[in-house]
């Protein structure tokens, strides 16, 4: 079940330079709900007001903006954002198959990119052998922190402003179970508070993955 934007904590602010960029997470949620205009609105700051935006997170922002433009029928803007995302990803951030975004739109963006920039085909084919969807995932790293599948689902809900009791109700679990799983997540992340857990999850990319599973 996608997290509703209204429950994604407005108190969570991106770190300086957006090395941890909460705008990209909010944009992804708006796209899941079919609201591309809000996805563009929340990421406007990333492309206009943060000149030193982290090049590790900017490609993900741009992919979400590309999808939003495509949903609105703005092909030129969509292609420009997607092309920039891919080039930055190849140069600075590495490439990763987007998860939780409309697959048909990603396929269109990918196909048009190759048609307009055929020189990218060898590099992209090596990373995405089956196209934009592919099965490419980066190799496991220490950032997984050993979270179980259930803990990763709960981690996505920690990024909202719901209380533990409200999260328990959404997941059909007892509050005691939520407390136990939360304590386990904190221990594995090496943190002692929800705020620190959210920042650590976002910093390592786990918040994005967890939100997509929620």
C-alpha positions, -999 to +999 in steps of 0.1 A: +000+000+000+016+033-010+021+059+017-002+089+013+016+122+008-004+138+036+011+113+060+047+117+048+061+139+075+064+175+065+088+179+094+115+159+075+138+183+057+164+174+032+200+178+044+222+207+031+229+200-006+201+173-005+225+144+000+194+131+018+166+143-005+131+139+009+117+157-021+124+128-043+105+105-020+075+128-018+076+130-056+075+093-060+045+090-037+026+117-057+034+098-089+020+066-074-012+085-067-013+099-103-006+135-094+023+146-116+018+183-110+025+179-073+055+157-080+069+186-101+060+211-075+078+194-046+110+188-067+110+224-081+134+234-053+158+206-063+163+220-098+159+257-092+169+266-056+196+241-046+225+248-070+248+225-050+223+196-051+240+163-045+248+145-077+241+112-060+204+120-055+197+144-084+194+117-110+165+101-090+148+135-088+152+140-125+137+106-134+107+114-113+103+148-130+107+131-164+078+107-155+057+136-143+062+156-175+054+125-196+022+120-176+013+156-185+020+151-222+052+172-222+074+150-242+102+175-248+106+183-211+103+146-202+131+136-226+153+164-214+149+155-178+154+118-184+185+124-206+201+145-179+192+119-153+209+091-172+240+112-180+245+123-144+238+087-132+265+073-155+290+100-145+284+104-108+258+082-092+257+049-110+226+036-127+197+018-111+164+006-124+137+029-109+112+010-088+076+020-080+073+042-111+049+035-141+067+009-162+051+019-195+063+054-191+098+043-182+099+021-213+089+051-235+115+074-220+142+047-224+133+039-260+131+076-270+165+082-253+181+055-273+165+067-305+178+103-299+212+093-284+222+060-300+257+064-286+244+055-252+231+021-263+263+000-254+265+014-219+228+012-211+225-023-226+252-035-203+234-021-173+198-028-184+200-059-206+162-062-207+154-025-212+144+001-188+126-024-165+152-050-167+163-069-136+193-047-128+198-041-092+231-029-076+249-056-057+241-059-020+260-036+003+264-030+040+236-004+037+211-033+039+219-035+076+203-069+078+168-057+079+142-084+074+114-080+047+089-071+074+113-045+089+118-030+055+081-026+052+078-010+086+108+013+077+087+028+050+060+037+075+085+053+098+090+079+072+054+091+077+040+111+106+017+083+117+020+071+153+031+036+161-005+027+170-017+041+136+010+021+118+000-010+137-036-005+125-025+000+089-004-032+090-029-052+110-003-058+137-002-053+174+015-022+189+038-046+208+049-061+175+055-027+160+075-017+191+096-049+188+103-045+151+111-008+156+136-016+183+152-041+160+154-015+132+170+010+155+196-015+167+206-025+132+208+011+120+228+021+151+203+048+161+181+056+191+153+078+177+128+077+149+142+109+134+177+095+133+164+063+118+146+082+090+177+101+082+199+070+082+173+051+060+172+080+036+210+084+036+216+048+026+187+047+001+167+022+022+139+047+029+132+049-009+132+011-012+111+006+020+085+032+009+081+014-024+074-018-006+049-003+019 
